[in-house]
């Protein structure tokens, strides 16, 4: 199987995304969030927002992947907070460090279980 990073969003949306564990899915979302933060810190808002949009699309696919309700609730809140952080006024008080730590745990868990 191709590594998720090498798959196109259309390919992932056709069902391959559902084959990934939740940790793998959120680890991949975290990669896009990390890209968005890096580009924003370099002053490339256009690239940053492209990466955020990819992360949001992946989160939407995760929300549609059939996970249990408690997980869906957390994923929906993560999506809401990401939108607030990158597009809103950051009413939740998020930070680059918070986002990196949050998603790093999923990437670590995904690697550990592979």
Residue, then its C-alpha position, 0 to 999 in steps of 0.5 A: x500500500x502507498x504511504x498516505x503522504x504519497x496518495x492524492x486526496x481523490x485517491x484517499x477520498x475513494x476509501x483508502x483513508x478509511x483503511x488508516x487507523x485514527x492515529x495515522x489519519x490524525x498524524x497526516x492531518x498534523x503533517x499538513x498543520x505543521x506545514x501550515x505553521x512553517x509557511x506562516x512563520x516564513x511569511x508565506x500566508x498563501x502556502x500556509x492557507x493551502x496547507x490548512x485547507x488540505x488539513x481541513x479536507x483530511x479532517x472532513x474525511x476523518x469525520x466521515x470515516x465512521x469513528x465512534x461518537x466521542x471521537x467524532x466530537x473531538x475531531x469536530x472540535x479540533x477542526x473548529x479550533x483550527x479554523x479559528x486559529x488560522x481564519x478567525x480571531x483565535x478565541x480558543x487561545x491556540x498556539x503553534x506549540x499547542x498544535x504541534x504537540x497535539x498532533x505529534x502524539x498521533x504521529x508517534x502512536x501511528x509510527x509505534x503501531x506500524 
